[in-house]
Amino acid sequence: MKTKIMNVKNVVLASAVLSLFSGAALADVSIIGKMEGGLQRKSNVDGTHVNGVKDFGSEIDFVGSEDLGDGLKAIWQMNNNVHIDGGQAGDTFASGDTFVGLSGAFGAVKLGHGIDAYGDGYWKANFFDLGDHGPDRGVGGVLGLSDAGNSKGAIKYETPKFGQFNAAASWAAGEKGSGSAAGNAWALGGNFEGANYGLHAGYQRQDLVNNATAPFVNVGHADDWVAAGKITPLQGLTLAAEYNHSRLSATTPGALTGSSTSFVVPADPVAMKSLMLLAEYKPDRLALRASVLRTNNYQYVNDKHRNEFVLGTSYDLSKRTALLAEYLHSKVSSDDRASSELVIGMHHGF
């Protein structure tokens, strides 16, 4: 009798789960994401080496919408970062770009975090997540405190498509006290997409607030802008360039500390400028990729620079699964050695 009762309970539980997923389907909910990882061989600037398994940015996303009538929709997304090489401190629900909002003929309004209008997911040649360079990886990204923008709550407006053009604006609350010590951030971005080319421009400003805990002190601001373009001159070949100009207007030299990053402000910070060239050739299943990055006045230090290049390849086993290999080499002028990283792994999207 006890066994029969347990079987009935299991049937009821299974029915409830099936009903839940059935209801989710009617509500237009999708589960999407990717799992990426591979074997890593890394050489550090101190001469040490690391061998192991590395994650390339795996994530599981829940995306949904509901038709409210008259062209209006409720929209939401929960982006969850995961790591196949072991759990990280940030591997929690809603650890990535997460929002709730409304969309319609007016465009879209979103409330959440990680919804910065500055970059807006512009083309990156399908490179995987290589290199441990912190917030200054690649082109873009102010070397300051990221207390607002990605890690705090924000509101974002996205325009509808005007032909081939669309734009976005966002404001993020730093939540650091009030008035001039709030640590707020705001950003603008715009895209123009043609048949075989595209243009992107973005600007962001971050008010800097020192100290991880109260009392908070306003210590200036950081701002930067990016301009990018891509072109597909022939089938399977895409060429792109990105230029970034970043300024740090800190009121006091020395350590700049906050809840998420720590950075030493130079005595006389100068504008940091980066230029990146990217290329991808993928006529069919096999893809070849390359990028070159040059950063002048690296970390806002005059005449300090960084050179970096990435070479990569992948082969599609199916529409969702690919084998991959990438090599990164990065050299900062103030370091005696360069850092490098070679990975061989696999990607699966769902």
N, C-alpha and C positions, 0 to 999 in steps of 0.2 A: 504493500500500500504506500509506503514511504517513497519507494522508487517511482510509482505512478505519479505521486504528487510533485516530485522533483521534475519529472518529464513535462507535466502540465505547466509548471513554472517556467521551464526553459522555452516551451512553445510560446507562452505569453510574452516573455522577454524578447524572443526573436521577432514576434509580430510587432512589438512596440518599436524595435529598431528599424524594421522594414517600413513601418508607418512614418517614422521620423524622416528617413531618407526619401520616401515618396513625397512627403510634404515639402521637403527641401527642394525637390525637383520642380514641383509646381510653383515654388517661390523663386525659381530661376537662380539657384545657387550652384556655383561651380567650384570644384577643387582642382587647382592647377599648381604647377611648381616645377622644380628640377632637382635632380640629385647629381652632384658633380664631385669627383675626387680622383686622386691618383697617388702614385709613388713620387716622393720628393727628394731631391738632392740639392741642398742649399749651402752656399759658402758665405760666411759673414765677413764684415769688414775687419774683425779682430783676428781673422785667420782660422776660426773654428768652422766646423762643418756639421750639418744636421741631415740625417737620413730618416725618412719616416713616411707616413701617410698624411696627405693634406686634403682638406676640403676646399673647393673652389667657389663657394657661395651658394650652397644648397638652400632651398627654401620650399615651404609649403604654404600656399595662399588659398584663402576662402574668399570668393568674390560673389556678390549677389546684387540683385535689383528687383524692384517691384513696380509694375505699371500702375500709376495712380490715375491715369486718364488725362485727356486733353494734352497729350504730349509730355506729361510730367512723369518722372521716374524717381523713386527712392533708390539710392545706390550706396554700396558699402564694400569695404575690402579689409581683410585682416591678413597681413603679411607676416609670416613666421620664419625666422632664420633658424636653420638646423645645421649641424656639423657631423659628417660621417666619421671624422677623426676624433670624436669624443665631445661630450657636452661642454659648451662654453657658458660663461656667466650671463651672456645676453640671449641665450636660447630659451626664450619664454614666449607665450602667446602675445601677438601684436608687437613683436620686437622690431619689425620693419615698418614699411609704409602702410599705415592703417588709418582708415577714415570712414565717415558716414556723411551722406550729403544728398543733394537733389540735382537732377539734370533735366534740361528741357530746351526749348528754342532759344532761351537766354544764355545757354552754355551750361556750366556746372559750378556749384558751390560745395566745397568739402570742408569738413572739420576733422582734425586728427593730428597725427605727427608724421614726420618724414615726407611731407608734401610740399617741399620747397620748389618754387617756380623757376629757380635759377638754371638748373640743368635740364630738368624735365625729360630725362631718359634719352638724350640725343645719341645718335649712332656712334658705336664704339668698336666697329669692325668685329664684333662677336668674340673679342678676347675674353679669356677666362681670368679669374681673380688671382693674379700672381703678384708676389712682392709684398713685403711688410714695411711700407713706408709711412704708415700713419695717415693723417688727414691730408697730406700733400701729395698723395699718390696720383700720378698723371697730371693732367691740366685741370685747373680749377680747384677750389677749396681754399678758404682763407686759413692761414696758420694762426688761429686765435682760439677763443673759447667757443665750442659748439653747443653751448647751453641752450640756445634757441635754434630755430630752423629745423633740425632733424630730431633732436632729443626732447623737445618740449611741444606742447600743443600749439597748433597753427590753424589758420583759416586760409583757404585758397579759392580764387575764382579763375575759371578757365573759360575763355570766350568760345562761342561756336566757330565753326569753320567759315571764313570769309573767302570763298574760292579756295586758294591754296595756302591761305595764311590763318594762323591761330596764335593766341597769346595767353599768358597767365600772370597772375600776381598773387603773392602770399605774404602774410604777416604772422610772425611767431612770437609768443610771449615768453620772455626769459624767466618770468616768475621770481625775480630777485628783488624783493622789496617793492618799492614804488618810485615813481618819478624817474630821475636820471639814472638811478641805480637798478633799473629793471632788467637790463640785458636783453632787450628785444632785438628782433631781426626782421628784415623785409626783403623781398626779392621780386624781380620781374624777368619774364622770359618770353621769347617769340620764335616761331618757326614758319618757314616758307618752303613748301615741298612741291617741286616740279616733277615732271615725268621721269627724268634721269638726273636730277640734282636736288640739293636741299641747302638751306641756310638757317643758322640758329644764332641768336644773341641772348645774353643773359646778364643780369646785374644783381648783386646782393650786398647788403650792409648789415654788419653785426655789431651791436653795442657791447663793449667788453666790460665785464664786471669781475673784479678780483675777489678771491676767497671762495672756498667751497661752501662755507657756512656763514651765517650772519655774524657781524654786520658786513654788508656788501659795499664795495667801493667802486664807483665808476672810474675806469682807467683809460677811456678813449674808445676808439672804434676801429673796425677793420672792414674794408670793402674791396670788391673785385668785380671785374666784368670779363666775359668770355665771348668770343666770336668764332664761329665754326662754319665750315662748308664742306659739302661732299658732292661728288659727281660720278656717274657710271658711264664712262665713254664707250664701253662695249659690254655685251652680255657676260655676266659673271665677275666683272672687274669693277671695284669701287675704290676711289681715291678720296682722301679727306685730309683736312688741316684744321687745327684748333689753336687759337691764340688766347692767352690769359694774362691779365694785368691785375696785380693784387697790391694793395697798400695797407700798411699797419700804422695807425695814428694813435699810438699808446702814449699816455701822459708821463709815465715813469718807466725808465729802463729797469731790467731785472726780471725776476721770475714772475710769470703770469700764470696763476693757478686757478682752477675751477673744478666743477664737479665731474668733468669728462676728459679734460686735457690739461697738460702743463707745458708751457713754452717760455723760453728765455728771450725777452725783448732786447735786441741790440741797442747800444747807446744812441746810434743815429740810424734808424731803420730807413731803408730805401725801397723803392717799388720792386716787387718780384715779378719777373716776366717769363712766360713759358710759351714755347712753340712745339706743337706735336704734329707729325706727319704720319698718316696711317694708310695702309693699303690692304685689300683683301681680294683674292682671286679664287672664285668658286664656280667653275663652269658646270660641275656636276656634283658627285659625292665627295670628291677630294677638294679640300680648301687649303690655301696657303695665305698666311698673314704676316705682316711686318709693321712695326711702328718705331719711330725715333722721336725722342723727347729731349729738348734742351731748355734748362731753366737757368736764367741769369739772376744774380743777386738772391741766390737760394737762401731761404729762411730770413729774407730781408737784410742780409749782410752784403755789403758792397763787394763786388768782384768774386763772390763765392758762387760757384755754379755746379749744376748736376747734369750729367749726360746719361741717358738711359735708352736701351733698345730692347725690343721683344720680337722674337721669331716664333711662329706657331704653325701648326698644321692639324687637320682633323679629317676623319673619314667617316661618312655617314653609313652606319650599318642598316638603318631604317630612317623613317621620318622623325623618329623620336630619340634614337640612340646613335652615339658617335664615339669613336676612339679619338684620342687627342694627345698632342705633345706640344709643350711650349718651353722656351728658354728666355730668361730675363737677365740682363746685365745692367748694373747701375753703378755709377762712380760719382762721388762728391769730391770736389777739388780739395777740400780740407782733410780728406781721409787718405791714408797711405795705400789702402787696398780698395778694390771694387767689391761689391756684393753681386752674387749671381744665384740663379735658381733654375733647375731643370725639373719638369714634372712630366709624367706619362700616365694617362688615366682614361676616364670614361665619363660621358655625359648622357643623362637620360631625362627627357622632358615629359611632362604629363599634364 
